[in-house]
């Protein structure tokens, strides 16, 4: 995380200079107070007035430079916030889909809402606080040695002993920070889950059960916070007790020196003032070091995610992206989850401009196969060929060739137009043609750019599916995959949409469904029948009917 600070070397250098000036002004004021007291004791009242005027000037200078310090520190932290949030967001977007969904959305939101906030409060802010306090301690200790070397030595000795406390307590606080962060992540994830499933909660009368579950996770997160606060509080009490001891000892020694005429009354008061000034930054440094050490687990977790931002996607050797798609072929493809096969020995070929169906019962692996074709999940084994040339499974070339349309359509909280265009620029003519093709009605067209969708409110399931189809067509890629995309449409609307899609000769389309109108099965160039993760039969409608095997008995017997 320190790299985000070091990238702003110029601003940090300016901050260091300001810290030096601010620290120096505080100690200069103390030295002038000493002069005032000594001049009063010696009855040099002209000198007293002179130092009072100097103090007023120094106070004004200190106010100006302290304010500049605050502004510059805030600006540095703002820039760090913007950059680290962007990098974290980019890193999360770079995670492959199959890995992205291994953790909940709530846990990812928690990175921004909780982990980054803890990192800000306990790491970045404390680093700047330590820098400033070190300058105050350094300047103050030098002046204390100037006043009395013995007092300065004592302060250094006991300060060193106090700084040993973070070594003892830091590890425990780190564990507590990590435990609280994990509990908070689970809390946010569950809260999001409960609110998203409120219809199910009411429909199935499980309100009491959900309230009990919420009570449990709420207790765990608050208990972890209680332990964290308790440990930080114990540490703070140790520091306060140690500081009281240093103050008492310093006053006692200073008083003895004053009684024995070793130092003046003004020096005694100056020593007292310096020690009072130094005690606070001393406490803050020790406290900051504990909190910085306590963020170690969070920093490691965020660093692991941020490092993925720089992960290079492997390129495919000898692959010309300007080549027109002739074919995509998948040979001997397997996909496994925790050793359990979901897809087994898949072999299929997709030729440019042709229309395909993948049929099979629910749970047979149809949607998983589409995700493998779209490169949203990586095949565990097998080979992929683009225009008869083998491509690397880790390449992102398939993302540029293939669009996928899901049954469950996601919409952004934005205008309908932006939901279709997905924030890209298209000509009005092309956009209007696509709108007409998917059959978005006049009511939708009239509010394309004026109405924001909030979780899809005001748009029917069928209209959302049309929006999803329009997105894919507008993207103008050679292959589009459709996963049960007409399920929310009535039979007549489905037939109209399917007819228009089949008439798009230049686009290769693969339709996944468990039930399809016979007209389109007959028009399809090839049909693949999937069962239990395997292609059990494939061919044209005519051949499959003639074979009277799996397809015939399941789909076309009537």
C-alpha positions as CSV (number, residue, x, y, z in Angstrom):
1,X,0.0,0.0,0.0
2,X,3.0,2.3,0.5
3,X,3.3,2.6,-3.2
4,X,0.2,4.8,-3.3
5,X,2.0,7.2,-1.0
6,X,5.4,7.1,-2.7
7,X,3.9,7.8,-6.1
8,X,3.3,11.4,-4.8
9,X,6.9,12.2,-3.8
10,X,6.6,15.9,-4.6
11,X,3.5,16.3,-2.5
12,X,5.0,14.2,0.3
13,X,8.2,16.3,0.3
14,X,6.1,19.5,0.6
15,X,4.2,17.8,3.5
16,X,7.5,17.1,5.2
17,X,8.6,20.7,4.9
18,X,5.3,21.9,6.3
19,X,5.6,19.4,9.2
20,X,9.0,20.7,10.0
21,X,7.8,24.3,10.0
22,X,4.7,23.5,12.1
23,X,6.8,21.6,14.6
24,X,9.4,24.3,14.8
25,X,6.8,27.0,15.4
26,X,5.4,25.1,18.4
27,X,8.8,24.8,20.0
28,X,9.7,28.4,19.2
29,X,6.6,29.5,21.1
30,X,7.7,27.5,24.1
31,X,11.2,29.1,23.9
32,X,9.6,32.6,23.8
33,X,7.4,31.7,26.8
34,X,10.6,30.9,28.7
35,X,12.1,34.2,27.7
36,X,9.0,36.1,28.8
37,X,9.1,34.4,32.3
38,X,12.8,35.0,32.7
39,X,12.5,38.6,31.6
40,X,9.6,39.2,34.1
41,X,11.7,37.5,36.8
42,X,14.6,39.8,36.0
43,X,12.2,42.8,35.5
44,X,13.1,43.4,31.9
45,X,9.6,44.4,30.8
46,X,10.6,45.9,27.5
47,X,12.1,42.4,26.6
48,X,8.8,40.9,27.8
49,X,6.7,43.0,25.4
50,X,9.1,42.2,22.6
51,X,8.7,38.4,23.1
52,X,4.9,38.7,23.4
53,X,4.8,40.4,20.0
54,X,7.0,37.7,18.6
55,X,4.7,35.0,20.0
56,X,1.7,36.6,18.3
57,X,3.6,36.7,15.0
58,X,4.7,33.0,15.4
59,X,1.1,32.0,16.3
60,X,-0.2,33.6,13.0
61,X,2.6,31.9,11.0
62,X,1.8,28.6,12.7
63,X,-1.9,28.9,11.9
64,X,-1.2,29.5,8.3
65,X,1.3,26.6,7.9
66,X,-0.9,24.2,9.9
67,X,-3.8,25.0,7.7
68,X,-1.6,24.5,4.6
69,X,-0.6,21.1,6.1
70,X,-4.2,20.1,6.7
71,X,-5.2,21.0,3.1
72,X,-2.2,19.2,1.5
73,X,-2.7,16.1,3.6
74,X,-6.4,16.0,2.7
75,X,-5.5,16.4,-1.0
76,X,-2.9,13.5,-0.9
77,X,-5.4,11.3,0.9
78,X,-8.1,12.2,-1.7
79,X,-5.8,11.2,-4.6
80,X,-4.9,8.0,-2.8
81,X,-8.6,7.2,-2.3
82,X,-9.4,7.8,-5.9
83,X,-6.6,5.7,-7.2
84,X,-6.9,2.8,-4.8
85,X,-10.6,2.5,-5.3
86,X,-10.3,2.6,-9.0
87,X,-7.5,0.0,-8.9
88,X,-9.5,-2.2,-6.6
89,X,-12.6,-1.9,-8.9
90,X,-10.5,-2.7,-12.0
91,X,-8.9,-5.7,-10.2
92,X,-12.3,-7.1,-9.3
93,X,-13.6,-6.6,-12.9
94,X,-10.5,-8.5,-14.2
95,X,-11.3,-11.6,-12.2
96,X,-12.6,-14.4,-14.5
97,X,-16.3,-14.9,-14.1
98,X,-15.9,-18.4,-12.7
99,X,-13.7,-17.0,-9.9
100,X,-15.6,-13.8,-9.4
101,X,-18.7,-15.7,-8.3
102,X,-16.9,-17.9,-5.8
103,X,-17.3,-15.0,-3.3
104,X,-20.5,-13.1,-2.7
105,X,-21.2,-9.6,-4.0
106,X,-21.6,-8.5,-0.4
107,X,-18.0,-9.5,0.4
108,X,-16.8,-7.4,-2.5
109,X,-18.9,-4.4,-1.4
110,X,-17.4,-4.9,2.0
111,X,-13.9,-4.3,0.5
112,X,-15.0,-0.7,-0.2
113,X,-17.3,-0.1,2.7
114,X,-15.3,-1.7,5.5
115,X,-11.8,-2.8,4.5
116,X,-10.8,0.4,2.7
117,X,-12.3,2.5,5.4
118,X,-10.3,0.7,8.1
119,X,-7.2,1.0,5.9
120,X,-7.9,4.7,5.6
121,X,-8.4,5.3,9.3
122,X,-5.8,2.9,10.6
123,X,-3.1,3.0,7.9
124,X,-3.0,6.0,5.6
125,X,-4.1,8.6,8.2
126,X,-1.8,7.1,10.8
127,X,1.2,7.2,8.5
128,X,0.8,10.9,8.0
129,X,0.2,11.3,11.7
130,X,3.4,9.4,12.5
131,X,5.4,11.7,10.1
132,X,4.1,14.8,11.7
133,X,4.6,13.5,15.2
134,X,8.2,12.4,14.5
135,X,9.0,16.0,13.5
136,X,7.5,17.4,16.6
137,X,9.3,14.8,18.7
138,X,12.6,15.5,16.9
139,X,12.5,19.3,17.2
140,X,11.1,19.1,20.8
141,X,13.8,16.6,22.0
142,X,16.6,18.7,20.5
143,X,15.3,21.8,22.4
144,X,14.8,19.7,25.6
145,X,18.5,18.6,25.4
146,X,19.4,22.2,24.9
147,X,17.5,23.1,28.1
148,X,18.7,20.2,30.1
149,X,20.5,17.1,28.8
150,X,19.5,14.9,31.7
151,X,15.8,15.6,31.2
152,X,16.2,14.9,27.4
153,X,17.9,11.6,28.1
154,X,15.2,10.5,30.5
155,X,12.5,11.3,27.9
156,X,14.3,9.3,25.2
157,X,14.7,6.3,27.5
158,X,11.1,6.1,28.7
159,X,9.8,6.9,25.1
160,X,11.8,3.9,23.9
161,X,10.2,1.7,26.6
162,X,6.7,3.0,25.6
163,X,7.4,2.2,21.9
164,X,7.9,-1.5,22.9
165,X,4.2,-1.7,23.7
166,X,3.1,-1.9,20.0
167,X,5.4,-4.9,19.5
168,X,3.4,-6.7,22.2
169,X,-0.1,-5.6,21.3
170,X,0.1,-5.1,17.6
171,X,-0.3,-8.8,16.6
172,X,-3.3,-9.3,18.8
173,X,-5.0,-6.2,17.4
174,X,-4.2,-7.4,13.8
175,X,-6.0,-10.6,14.5
176,X,-9.0,-8.7,16.0
177,X,-9.0,-6.3,13.0
178,X,-9.1,-9.3,10.6
179,X,-11.8,-11.1,12.6
180,X,-14.0,-8.0,12.6
181,X,-13.5,-7.5,8.9
182,X,-14.5,-11.0,8.1
183,X,-17.6,-10.8,10.4
184,X,-18.5,-7.5,8.8
185,X,-18.2,-9.0,5.3
186,X,-20.5,-11.9,6.2
187,X,-22.9,-9.4,7.8
188,X,-23.1,-7.2,4.6
189,X,-23.5,-10.3,2.4
190,X,-26.3,-11.7,4.4
191,X,-28.0,-8.4,4.7
192,X,-28.0,-8.0,0.9
193,X,-29.2,-11.6,0.5
194,X,-32.1,-11.1,2.9
195,X,-33.3,-7.9,1.3
196,X,-33.0,-9.4,-2.2
197,X,-35.1,-12.4,-1.1
198,X,-37.8,-10.5,0.8
199,X,-40.5,-11.8,-1.4
200,X,-39.5,-15.4,-0.6
201,X,-39.2,-14.6,3.1
202,X,-42.8,-13.4,3.1
203,X,-44.2,-15.9,0.7
204,X,-42.9,-18.8,2.7
205,X,-43.5,-17.3,6.1
206,X,-39.9,-17.6,7.3
207,X,-39.7,-14.2,8.8
208,X,-38.9,-15.5,12.3
209,X,-36.2,-17.8,11.0
210,X,-34.6,-15.0,9.1
211,X,-34.8,-12.7,12.1
212,X,-33.0,-15.3,14.2
213,X,-30.3,-15.7,11.6
214,X,-29.9,-11.9,11.4
215,X,-29.7,-11.8,15.2
216,X,-26.8,-14.4,15.2
217,X,-24.7,-12.6,12.6
218,X,-25.4,-9.2,14.2
219,X,-24.2,-10.6,17.5
220,X,-21.0,-12.0,15.9
221,X,-20.1,-8.8,14.2
222,X,-20.8,-6.6,17.2
223,X,-18.9,-9.1,19.5
224,X,-15.9,-8.9,17.2
225,X,-16.0,-5.1,17.3
226,X,-16.3,-5.2,21.1
227,X,-13.1,-7.3,21.3
228,X,-11.3,-5.0,19.0
229,X,-12.3,-1.9,20.9
230,X,-11.5,-3.6,24.2
231,X,-7.9,-4.5,23.1
232,X,-7.3,-1.0,21.6
233,X,-8.7,0.5,24.9
234,X,-6.4,-1.6,27.0
235,X,-3.4,-0.5,24.9
236,X,-4.4,3.2,25.2
237,X,-4.6,2.8,29.0
238,X,-1.1,1.4,29.0
239,X,0.1,4.4,27.1
240,X,-1.7,6.9,29.3
241,X,-0.3,5.4,32.4
242,X,3.2,5.4,31.0
243,X,2.8,9.0,30.0
244,X,1.6,10.1,33.5
245,X,4.7,8.4,34.9
246,X,7.0,10.3,32.5
247,X,5.3,13.6,33.3
248,X,5.5,13.1,37.1
249,X,9.1,12.0,36.9
250,X,10.1,15.0,34.7
251,X,8.3,17.5,36.9
252,X,10.0,16.0,40.0
253,X,13.4,16.2,38.5
254,X,12.8,19.6,37.0
255,X,11.6,20.9,40.4
256,X,14.8,19.6,42.1
257,X,17.0,21.3,39.5
258,X,15.1,24.6,39.9
259,X,15.4,24.5,43.7
260,X,19.1,23.8,43.4
261,X,19.4,26.8,41.0
262,X,20.6,24.5,38.2
263,X,17.9,25.9,35.9
264,X,15.9,29.1,35.9
265,X,12.1,29.3,36.6
266,X,11.6,30.0,32.9
267,X,13.6,26.9,31.9
268,X,11.5,24.8,34.3
269,X,8.3,26.0,32.8
270,X,9.7,25.6,29.3
271,X,10.7,22.0,30.2
272,X,7.2,21.4,31.5
273,X,5.7,22.8,28.3
274,X,8.0,20.8,26.0
275,X,7.2,17.6,27.8
276,X,3.5,18.3,27.6
277,X,3.9,19.0,23.8
278,X,6.0,15.8,23.3
279,X,3.7,13.5,25.3
280,X,0.8,13.7,22.9
281,X,2.8,12.9,19.7
282,X,4.6,10.2,21.6
283,X,1.3,8.6,22.5
284,X,0.0,9.1,19.0
285,X,3.1,7.5,17.4
286,X,2.8,4.4,19.6
287,X,-1.0,4.3,19.0
288,X,-0.6,4.8,15.3
289,X,2.1,2.0,15.0
290,X,-0.3,-0.4,16.8
291,X,-3.1,0.4,14.4
292,X,-0.8,0.3,11.3
293,X,0.4,-3.1,12.4
294,X,-3.2,-4.1,13.1
295,X,-4.1,-3.6,9.4
296,X,-1.5,-6.1,8.1
297,X,-4.1,-8.8,7.3
298,X,-6.3,-6.3,5.5
299,X,-3.4,-5.0,3.5
300,X,-2.3,-8.5,2.5
301,X,-5.8,-9.3,1.4
302,X,-6.2,-6.1,-0.7
303,X,-2.7,-6.5,-2.2
304,X,-3.6,-9.9,-3.4
305,X,-6.6,-8.5,-5.2
306,X,-4.8,-5.5,-6.5
307,X,-2.0,-7.6,-7.9
308,X,-4.6,-9.3,-10.2
309,X,-4.9,-5.9,-11.9
310,X,-1.5,-6.4,-13.5
311,X,-2.1,-10.0,-14.5
312,X,-1.4,-10.4,-18.2
313,X,-3.8,-12.2,-20.4
314,X,-2.0,-14.8,-22.5
315,X,-2.1,-14.0,-26.2
316,X,-2.6,-16.7,-28.8
317,X,0.3,-17.4,-31.1
318,X,-0.2,-16.7,-34.8
319,X,-3.8,-15.6,-34.4
320,X,-4.9,-12.8,-36.7
321,X,-7.9,-11.0,-35.1
322,X,-8.7,-9.3,-38.4
323,X,-9.5,-12.7,-39.9
324,X,-13.2,-13.3,-40.5
325,X,-14.7,-16.1,-38.5
326,X,-15.0,-19.3,-40.4
327,X,-15.4,-21.7,-37.6
328,X,-15.0,-22.3,-33.9
329,X,-14.4,-25.9,-32.8
330,X,-14.3,-27.5,-29.4
331,X,-12.7,-30.9,-29.1
332,X,-12.7,-33.3,-26.1
333,X,-13.8,-30.6,-23.7
334,X,-14.4,-31.3,-20.1
335,X,-15.5,-29.0,-17.3
336,X,-15.2,-30.1,-13.7
337,X,-16.0,-28.4,-10.3
338,X,-14.2,-29.8,-7.3
339,X,-13.4,-33.0,-9.3
340,X,-17.0,-33.6,-10.3
341,X,-17.6,-33.5,-14.1
342,X,-20.3,-31.1,-15.3
343,X,-19.4,-31.4,-19.0
344,X,-17.8,-34.6,-20.4
345,X,-16.1,-35.1,-23.7
346,X,-17.8,-32.3,-25.6
347,X,-17.1,-32.1,-29.3
348,X,-18.9,-29.5,-31.4
349,X,-18.2,-27.3,-34.4
350,X,-19.7,-23.9,-35.1
351,X,-19.5,-22.6,-38.7
352,X,-20.0,-19.0,-39.6
353,X,-23.5,-17.8,-40.2
354,X,-25.2,-21.0,-39.2
355,X,-27.9,-21.5,-36.6
356,X,-27.6,-24.1,-33.9
357,X,-29.7,-25.5,-31.1
358,X,-28.5,-27.1,-27.9
359,X,-31.3,-29.1,-26.3
360,X,-31.6,-31.0,-23.1
361,X,-33.5,-31.3,-19.8
362,X,-32.9,-28.9,-16.9
363,X,-29.6,-29.4,-15.2
364,X,-27.9,-31.3,-18.0
365,X,-25.2,-28.6,-18.5
366,X,-26.6,-26.5,-21.4
367,X,-26.0,-23.1,-19.7
368,X,-22.5,-24.3,-18.6
369,X,-21.7,-25.3,-22.1
370,X,-22.6,-21.8,-23.4
371,X,-20.4,-20.2,-20.7
372,X,-17.5,-22.4,-21.9
373,X,-18.1,-21.4,-25.5
374,X,-18.3,-17.7,-24.5
375,X,-15.0,-18.2,-22.5
376,X,-16.8,-17.0,-19.3
377,X,-15.5,-20.2,-17.6
378,X,-12.4,-22.2,-18.6
379,X,-12.7,-25.8,-19.8
380,X,-10.8,-28.1,-17.4
381,X,-9.5,-30.1,-20.4
382,X,-9.9,-30.0,-24.2
383,X,-8.9,-27.9,-27.2
384,X,-10.4,-24.9,-28.9
385,X,-9.8,-24.0,-32.5
386,X,-10.4,-20.7,-34.3
387,X,-10.6,-21.2,-38.1
388,X,-8.9,-24.6,-37.6
389,X,-6.1,-23.1,-35.6
390,X,-5.7,-24.0,-32.0
391,X,-6.0,-21.2,-29.5
392,X,-4.9,-20.9,-25.9
393,X,-7.6,-21.5,-23.4
394,X,-6.4,-18.4,-21.4
395,X,-6.8,-16.0,-24.4
396,X,-9.5,-13.4,-24.3
397,X,-10.0,-13.6,-28.1
398,X,-13.3,-15.4,-27.6
399,X,-14.7,-12.5,-25.7
400,X,-14.2,-10.3,-28.8
401,X,-16.0,-12.9,-31.0
402,X,-18.9,-14.0,-28.8
403,X,-21.8,-12.3,-27.0
404,X,-24.1,-14.2,-24.7
405,X,-27.7,-13.4,-23.8
406,X,-29.0,-14.8,-20.5
407,X,-32.4,-15.8,-19.5
408,X,-32.2,-13.6,-16.4
409,X,-31.5,-10.1,-17.7
410,X,-29.5,-7.7,-15.6
411,X,-30.3,-4.0,-16.0
412,X,-28.3,-1.0,-14.7
413,X,-29.9,1.8,-12.8
414,X,-29.8,4.0,-15.9
415,X,-31.9,4.9,-18.9
416,X,-33.2,2.2,-21.2
417,X,-31.1,3.6,-24.0
418,X,-27.9,3.3,-22.0
419,X,-29.0,-0.2,-20.9
420,X,-29.1,-1.2,-24.6
421,X,-26.1,0.7,-25.8
422,X,-24.1,-0.2,-22.7
423,X,-22.4,3.2,-22.8
424,X,-21.0,2.9,-26.3
425,X,-21.7,5.1,-29.3
426,X,-23.8,3.9,-32.2
427,X,-25.4,5.7,-35.1
428,X,-29.1,6.6,-34.7
429,X,-30.0,4.5,-37.8
430,X,-28.3,1.4,-36.5
431,X,-29.8,1.8,-33.1
432,X,-33.3,2.3,-34.5
433,X,-32.9,-0.7,-36.8
434,X,-32.1,-2.9,-33.8
435,X,-34.9,-1.5,-31.7
436,X,-37.3,-2.4,-34.5
437,X,-35.8,-5.8,-35.0
438,X,-36.3,-6.9,-31.4
439,X,-39.8,-5.4,-31.3
440,X,-39.5,-2.9,-28.5
441,X,-42.9,-1.2,-28.5
442,X,-43.6,2.5,-28.9
443,X,-44.1,3.0,-25.2
444,X,-40.5,1.9,-24.5
445,X,-39.1,3.9,-27.4
446,X,-40.7,7.1,-26.2
447,X,-38.9,6.9,-22.9
448,X,-35.5,5.5,-24.1
449,X,-33.4,8.4,-22.9
450,X,-35.7,10.0,-20.2
451,X,-36.5,7.2,-17.8
452,X,-34.1,5.5,-15.5
453,X,-34.6,1.9,-14.6
454,X,-34.4,1.1,-10.9
455,X,-33.9,-2.7,-10.7
456,X,-35.8,-3.0,-14.0
457,X,-38.9,-1.2,-12.6
458,X,-41.5,-0.3,-15.2
459,X,-40.2,-2.8,-17.7
460,X,-41.8,-6.3,-18.1
461,X,-39.8,-9.5,-18.3
462,X,-40.4,-9.8,-22.0
463,X,-39.2,-6.2,-22.6
464,X,-36.1,-6.9,-20.6
465,X,-35.4,-9.9,-22.8
466,X,-35.8,-7.7,-25.8
467,X,-33.3,-5.3,-24.3
468,X,-30.8,-8.1,-23.8
469,X,-31.2,-9.3,-27.4
470,X,-30.8,-5.8,-28.7
471,X,-27.5,-5.4,-26.7
472,X,-26.1,-8.5,-28.3
473,X,-27.1,-7.6,-31.9
474,X,-25.9,-4.0,-31.5
475,X,-22.4,-5.2,-30.4
476,X,-22.0,-6.7,-33.9
477,X,-20.0,-9.8,-33.1
478,X,-20.0,-12.9,-35.3
479,X,-21.4,-15.3,-32.7
480,X,-24.3,-14.8,-30.4
481,X,-25.4,-17.3,-27.7
482,X,-29.0,-17.3,-26.5
483,X,-29.8,-19.0,-23.1
484,X,-33.6,-19.5,-22.9
485,X,-34.0,-15.9,-24.0
486,X,-37.6,-16.1,-25.1
487,X,-39.0,-17.7,-22.0
488,X,-40.7,-14.5,-20.9
489,X,-42.3,-13.9,-24.3
490,X,-45.7,-15.1,-25.4
491,X,-45.8,-17.7,-28.2
492,X,-46.6,-15.2,-31.0
493,X,-43.9,-12.7,-29.8
494,X,-41.4,-15.6,-29.5
495,X,-42.1,-16.7,-33.1
496,X,-41.7,-13.2,-34.5
497,X,-38.4,-12.6,-32.6
498,X,-37.0,-16.1,-33.6
499,X,-37.9,-15.5,-37.3
500,X,-36.1,-12.2,-37.3
501,X,-33.0,-13.8,-35.7
502,X,-33.0,-16.7,-38.1
503,X,-33.1,-14.2,-41.0
504,X,-29.8,-12.6,-39.9
505,X,-27.6,-14.6,-42.2
506,X,-24.3,-13.2,-41.3
507,X,-24.4,-14.0,-37.6
508,X,-23.8,-17.4,-36.1
509,X,-26.4,-18.1,-33.4
510,X,-26.6,-20.9,-30.8
511,X,-29.9,-21.3,-29.0
512,X,-30.2,-23.2,-25.7
513,X,-33.6,-24.3,-24.8
514,X,-35.5,-27.3,-23.4
515,X,-38.6,-26.6,-25.6
516,X,-38.5,-25.1,-29.1
517,X,-41.1,-24.6,-31.8
518,X,-40.8,-27.3,-34.4
519,X,-40.5,-24.7,-37.2
520,X,-37.2,-23.4,-36.0
521,X,-35.8,-26.9,-35.2
522,X,-36.4,-27.7,-38.9
523,X,-34.7,-24.5,-40.0
524,X,-31.6,-25.0,-37.7
525,X,-28.4,-26.1,-39.4
526,X,-27.5,-28.4,-36.6
527,X,-29.0,-29.6,-33.3
528,X,-27.0,-30.9,-30.4
529,X,-28.7,-33.0,-27.7
530,X,-27.2,-32.8,-24.3
531,X,-27.9,-35.1,-21.3
532,X,-26.0,-35.5,-18.1
533,X,-23.2,-33.2,-19.4
534,X,-22.6,-35.2,-22.6
535,X,-23.7,-34.7,-26.2
536,X,-25.7,-37.9,-26.7
537,X,-26.8,-37.1,-30.3
538,X,-26.5,-34.4,-32.9
539,X,-27.4,-33.7,-36.5
540,X,-30.1,-32.0,-38.6
541,X,-33.8,-32.3,-37.8
542,X,-34.3,-34.7,-40.7
543,X,-31.4,-36.9,-39.6
544,X,-32.4,-37.0,-36.0
545,X,-36.0,-37.8,-36.8
546,X,-34.8,-40.6,-39.1
547,X,-32.6,-42.0,-36.4
548,X,-35.5,-42.3,-34.0
549,X,-33.1,-42.2,-31.0
550,X,-32.8,-39.7,-28.1
551,X,-34.0,-36.6,-29.9
552,X,-36.9,-38.4,-31.5
553,X,-38.2,-39.9,-28.3
554,X,-37.8,-36.8,-26.2
555,X,-38.6,-33.9,-28.5
556,X,-40.3,-35.0,-31.7
557,X,-42.2,-38.2,-31.1
558,X,-45.5,-36.5,-31.4
